Amino acid sequence: MKKEIIVNSTEHETRVALLEDGHLVELLVKGTEDRRLVSNIYKGRIKTVLPGMGAAFVDIGMEKAAFLHSSDIGKISTDGRFDADEDEEAPAEIIRKNRRAGIETVLKDGQEVLVQVIKEPISTKGPRVTTEVSIAGRYLVMVPDDQHVRVSKRISDWSEKKRLRKIVEQLRPEGFGFIIRTEGEGRNEADFKADIKRLLKFWQQLVKKADSLEPPAVIHQEMSMITGVIRDVYSDDVENLVVDNRAVYREVLSFVREVAPALKSRVKYYKDATPIFDHYNIEAEIEKTMERKVWIKKGSYLIIDQTEAMVTIDINTGRFVGKKDQESTILRCNLDAAREVARQIRLRDIGGLIIVDFIDMFSRENRRKLFDEYSRCFRYDRAKRAISPVSDFGLIEMTRERIRPALMTALSEPCPHCSGLGRVLSRKTMATKVERWFLRAKAVGGHNKFNLIVNPGLAEFLTNGEGNRVAKIANNHRFHVNLVRDTTISIQEFFVTDMDNGRDLTKEHAT
């Protein structure tokens, strides 16, 4: 599979696109005013402990307090520093102890804690944090106050896992644990030794800074989006890393020389007049991410609906009829859909609970094939996930790690007319609401001269659709109604003012 990283950087926005065989599978967008919070480390102060929720809120200097759950609490001392006890315990055992004892026995109001952001603030929620700080290097993740060496689950070869663990255990300094990243596969002792040296130096600087500051304070800000992607994604299987901004190109090249010098020849500066995302056909793909309906192959399509609780994806055969029997046609359609659904989930960075409604199949063997193909399509996905087999109803349920708002949230804002519902009241319904308003105004009395202010589209319906409704209102109630067309209001709004003094009467007889 051909992998490429394309970077488009302008004065106001930076975008990083990941391509697999020429298809866009991941897009990261960051404005100049945006702040990336995940992996940032703060010295905070406990604001509130909530035993009933098994959680606490931590003041880290942001508008919204950070959320700290009991499952994210490691061993901490009363001054917020990590203990370095010889009597080490597995993280899972610490979590069980915290839950049994109650969070109020571990944390107190006003206590200082060192925390790290593990999830960006989303909607009305503040960031989620953990006291189990970890620092990512090129090949390793260092975990202070831990004694274990773990290996990425994506390294499947057991003999390689054993080799890697043996190397790192021999190099591991006392009081630190390590997680061997996927990038560490195939690396030698010298690579890990250099990585550990860099991480230890960084940790010492971080502890020194934390000791000198009063909470709330930022102890460490995660590297930029571009260098973070290079650290996490740029490896031997990426053929090209193309950048269209000279200053960013120099920054990227300098970082690659430090962390992956063997790959510096693959970093390229894009000079063509054609915008880089147009050249790689990325811009057109981004436009499609805003659409609810996504076409697949031969007339089949899928519908993506996002709600507060979950995301539902429905597959339809559309014009796809196939050439064999019905079961084979449905299987072919479902397999094509599985690939596109996986791509869209990664591209749109959809997280949380996801339910995919595939077309029903009778054959258990075909359901297994669908599940295997769907799972395979996520093999390069960087987010943690869990996928259930195809149910008897043709559904695949899955959860996917959500560490930041979905791409849809980053690129759009709620519609001011429908408030994100996706639909507005029909003109017929709005016309009836207008009639009801004037009926109430007649019953209350006190006014008989009105300005009716509506959207031009609604005005057209009121005067031409099913007769002139404005004239009927005036005749039936003996009102004088002046119809005013206003392009600045939505089709599901209307305002009524007193013709004599301009007073807004709309809320006085609300519909």
Number of C-alpha atoms within 10 A of each C-alpha: 10 12 19 22 23 23 24 19 22 12 8 9 13 18 17 21 23 22 20 15 10 14 17 23 22 21 20 18 16 18 14 10 8 9 13 16 19 19 22 19 27 25 26 27 25 23 17 19 20 14 14 9 10 16 21 22 22 30 23 26 16 12 8 15 22 28 22 23 18 25 19 20 23 25 21 19 15 13 11 19 17 19 17 17 11 11 6 15 15 11 17 11 11 18 16 13 16 22 17 10 10 17 23 18 11 18 24 16 14 14 17 24 26 27 29 28 23 20 21 21 20 15 9 7 12 18 24 23 28 24 24 19 23 20 19 20 20 24 23 26 21 24 21 20 23 24 21 18 21 18 21 15 11 12 15 12 10 9 9 14 18 11 13 22 19 13 17 22 15 9 13 18 14 12 16 16 21 26 21 25 20 18 20 18 19 10 12 13 14 10 14 22 14 12 19 23 11 13 19 16 10 13 16 11 13 14 13 11 15 20 11 7 12 12 19 19 19 19 22 17 14 16 14 12 17 18 17 13 16 19 20 16 18 23 14 12 11 18 17 18 24 21 24 20 18 13 11 19 20 14 13 21 22 13 16 21 13 11 18 16 12 12 18 18 13 16 18 16 17 19 12 9 7 10 14 20 19 11 11 17 14 19 14 11 16 18 9 13 16 15 12 12 15 19 15 21 15 14 13 19 21 22 17 17 13 13 9 8 9 14 17 16 20 18 21 20 22 15 11 17 15 15 8 9 9 12 15 14 15 22 20 17 26 28 19 19 28 24 18 21 24 18 19 19 22 23 22 21 22 24 22 15 18 20 17 22 21 27 17 17 20 11 11 11 10 19 21 13 16 25 18 15 17 23 17 14 15 18 9 11 17 12 14 11 15 11 16 13 17 23 13 12 12 16 18 20 17 16 17 19 16 19 21 20 17 17 21 15 14 14 11 9 10 11 11 9 16 14 11 12 10 9 10 15 12 11 18 14 12 20 20 13 17 23 18 16 18 22 16 14 19 17 10 11 9 8 15 17 16 23 20 20 20 26 19 17 15 23 23 14 18 25 15 12 14 9 11 14 19 22 16 15 18 17 12 10 14 12 18 17 19 17 17 15 17 15 12 9 16 17 21 19 15 19 17 25 18 17 17 11 7 11 12 14 16 17 10 12 16 13 13
